[in-house]
Amino acid sequence: MDGAAHNSRLRSSVASQVIGANIEGSVVKNLPTEYAVVASFPNTTSELLNDTEFVFHKMCVFWFVPEGTDDGYWSEEGCNLTEKMNYTICTCNHLTSFAVLVGIGNIPPAADVFLTVITWVGSLLSVIGLLACTLLLVGVKSLRAKQASKIHINLFLSLIAFYITFLAGDLFSHDPLSVRTLHQLYITLA
């Protein structure tokens, strides 16, 4: 394996069908851009992942067997990847077997802690800001009388409730009934 796919923390997996194309008796390589081989693969990586894994790297590859050996490996050489909506498009300048290879791994513990801290700090700052706006609209009589202020107050209270249930969600994620209840709250508050 070459490039970014060869990383001890990532496992590599073929995330598409393998498509083969050749012309018997000849080697087709270094095609000009206008004659490049284009293959489109639907994005289907979700079946490859467990609950704690993410796709860190995606690449278009072909199966390369060096001359004089029987051992091959996936290589990116001569292939480019383009993402479009729900498809991965591979453009290669040669004929061989093509596929989409993904590097799958877990978020490192340090990054997970960092993301958790960012989530909590950002959410708490949002709650504080929303509380300040709500208190301002409720406390100033001239603002409180306006219809738009009443709408904003209800919106702010709904967002505060959403953030609080979001932050409390981790505490109740072990019980299926609590998870369903929180899900319904999210839908209602969003």
C-alpha positions as CSV (number, residue, x, y, z in Angstrom):
1,M,0.0,0.0,0.0
2,D,1.3,3.5,-0.7
3,G,0.7,7.0,0.5
4,A,-1.7,7.9,3.3
5,A,-3.3,4.5,3.3
6,H,-0.2,3.0,4.9
7,N,-0.8,4.3,8.4
8,S,-0.6,2.0,11.4
9,R,-3.6,3.6,13.1
10,L,-5.9,3.2,10.0
11,R,-7.3,0.1,8.6
12,S,-7.8,0.1,4.8
13,S,-10.9,-1.2,3.2
14,V,-12.2,-1.4,-0.3
15,A,-15.4,0.7,-0.3
16,S,-16.7,0.0,-3.8
17,Q,-16.9,-2.7,-6.4
18,V,-13.7,-3.4,-8.2
19,I,-14.0,-2.7,-11.9
20,G,-11.5,-4.2,-14.3
21,A,-10.8,-3.0,-17.8
22,N,-8.1,-4.2,-20.2
23,I,-7.2,-4.8,-23.8
24,E,-5.8,-8.3,-24.2
25,G,-2.2,-8.4,-25.3
26,S,-1.5,-4.7,-24.7
27,V,-0.7,-2.4,-21.8
28,V,-2.7,0.8,-21.8
29,K,-1.2,3.6,-19.7
30,N,-0.4,7.3,-19.7
31,L,-3.7,8.2,-21.5
32,P,-4.2,11.9,-22.3
33,T,-6.7,13.6,-20.0
34,E,-9.5,13.7,-22.7
35,Y,-9.2,9.9,-23.0
36,A,-8.9,9.0,-19.3
37,V,-10.9,6.2,-17.8
38,V,-13.7,7.5,-15.6
39,A,-15.6,5.3,-13.1
40,S,-18.3,6.4,-10.8
41,F,-18.9,4.6,-7.5
42,P,-21.8,5.2,-5.1
43,N,-20.7,6.2,-1.6
44,T,-21.3,3.1,0.6
45,T,-18.8,3.5,3.4
46,S,-21.4,3.3,6.3
47,E,-21.5,-0.5,6.1
48,L,-17.8,-0.6,6.7
49,L,-17.8,1.3,10.0
50,N,-18.6,0.5,13.6
51,D,-19.9,3.0,16.1
52,T,-16.6,4.6,16.9
53,E,-14.9,4.7,13.5
54,F,-14.7,7.4,10.8
55,V,-13.4,7.6,7.3
56,F,-10.2,9.6,7.4
57,H,-9.0,9.2,3.9
58,K,-10.6,8.2,0.6
59,M,-8.7,7.5,-2.6
60,C,-9.1,6.1,-6.1
61,V,-6.7,3.2,-6.5
62,F,-5.8,0.4,-9.0
63,W,-4.3,-3.0,-8.3
64,F,-0.6,-2.8,-9.2
65,V,1.5,-6.0,-9.7
66,P,5.2,-5.1,-10.3
67,E,6.8,-6.9,-13.2
68,G,8.5,-10.1,-12.1
69,T,6.5,-10.6,-9.0
70,D,3.2,-12.2,-8.0
71,D,2.6,-9.7,-5.1
72,G,0.4,-6.7,-5.8
73,Y,-0.8,-3.7,-3.9
74,W,-3.3,-0.8,-4.3
75,S,-1.7,2.3,-5.8
76,E,-3.0,5.8,-6.4
77,E,-0.6,6.5,-9.3
78,G,-2.3,8.0,-12.3
79,C,-5.7,8.2,-10.6
80,N,-7.6,11.3,-9.3
81,L,-10.7,11.4,-7.0
82,T,-13.6,13.8,-7.3
83,E,-16.6,13.8,-4.9
84,K,-20.1,14.6,-6.3
85,M,-23.2,14.3,-4.0
86,N,-23.5,10.6,-3.2
87,Y,-20.8,9.4,-5.7
88,T,-17.0,9.1,-5.8
89,I,-15.7,9.6,-9.3
90,C,-12.3,8.1,-10.2
91,T,-10.4,9.3,-13.3
92,C,-7.3,7.2,-14.2
93,N,-4.9,7.5,-17.1
94,H,-4.5,3.7,-17.6
95,L,-6.5,0.4,-17.8
96,T,-6.5,-2.1,-14.9
97,S,-8.6,-2.9,-11.9
98,F,-10.1,0.2,-10.2
99,A,-11.7,0.7,-6.8
100,V,-12.3,3.2,-4.0
101,L,-10.1,2.5,-1.0
102,V,-10.8,4.2,2.4
103,G,-8.6,4.6,5.5
104,I,-10.8,3.9,8.5
105,G,-9.8,4.6,12.1
106,N,-10.9,5.8,15.5
107,I,-10.6,9.4,16.6
108,P,-7.4,9.6,18.8
109,P,-8.3,10.0,22.5
110,A,-6.6,13.4,22.7
111,A,-8.7,14.7,19.8
112,D,-11.9,13.1,21.3
113,V,-11.3,15.0,24.6
114,F,-10.6,18.2,22.6
115,L,-13.8,17.9,20.6
116,T,-15.8,17.2,23.8
117,V,-14.4,20.3,25.5
118,I,-15.1,22.4,22.4
119,T,-18.7,21.1,22.3
120,W,-19.3,21.8,26.0
121,V,-17.7,25.2,26.0
122,G,-19.5,26.3,22.8
123,S,-22.9,25.0,24.0
124,L,-22.5,26.6,27.4
125,L,-21.6,29.9,25.8
126,S,-24.6,29.6,23.5
127,V,-26.9,29.0,26.5
128,I,-25.4,32.0,28.4
129,G,-25.9,34.2,25.3
130,L,-29.4,33.0,24.8
131,L,-30.2,33.6,28.5
132,A,-28.8,37.2,28.3
133,C,-30.9,37.9,25.2
134,T,-34.0,36.4,26.8
135,L,-33.5,38.5,30.0
136,L,-32.9,41.6,28.0
137,L,-36.2,41.1,26.0
138,V,-38.1,40.3,29.1
139,G,-36.6,43.0,31.2
140,V,-37.0,46.0,28.9
141,K,-40.7,46.9,28.8
142,S,-40.6,48.7,25.5
143,L,-39.1,45.6,23.8
144,R,-41.3,43.1,25.7
145,A,-44.5,44.6,24.2
146,K,-43.5,44.0,20.5
147,Q,-44.8,40.8,18.8
148,A,-41.3,40.1,17.3
149,S,-39.8,40.1,20.8
150,K,-42.4,37.5,22.0
151,I,-41.4,35.3,19.0
152,H,-37.7,35.8,19.8
153,I,-38.2,34.9,23.5
154,N,-40.0,31.7,22.6
155,L,-37.2,30.8,20.1
156,F,-34.5,31.6,22.6
157,L,-36.2,29.4,25.3
158,S,-36.6,26.6,22.8
159,L,-32.9,26.8,21.9
160,I,-31.9,26.9,25.6
161,A,-34.0,23.7,26.2
162,F,-32.4,22.1,23.1
163,Y,-28.8,22.8,24.3
164,I,-29.6,21.6,27.8
165,T,-31.1,18.3,26.5
166,F,-28.1,18.0,24.1
167,L,-25.6,18.4,26.9
168,A,-27.6,16.0,29.2
169,G,-27.9,13.4,26.4
170,D,-24.6,11.8,27.2
171,L,-25.8,11.1,30.8
172,F,-28.8,9.1,29.5
173,S,-27.3,7.3,26.4
174,H,-27.1,3.9,28.2
175,D,-30.9,3.5,28.5
176,P,-32.9,2.9,25.3
177,L,-36.1,4.6,26.7
178,S,-34.1,7.7,27.6
179,V,-32.5,7.8,24.1
180,R,-35.9,7.6,22.5
181,T,-37.2,10.3,24.8
182,L,-34.3,12.6,24.1
183,H,-34.7,11.9,20.3
184,Q,-38.3,13.1,20.5
185,L,-37.3,16.2,22.5
186,Y,-34.7,17.0,19.8
187,I,-37.2,16.7,17.1
188,T,-39.7,18.8,19.0
189,L,-37.2,21.5,20.0
190,A,-35.4,21.7,16.6
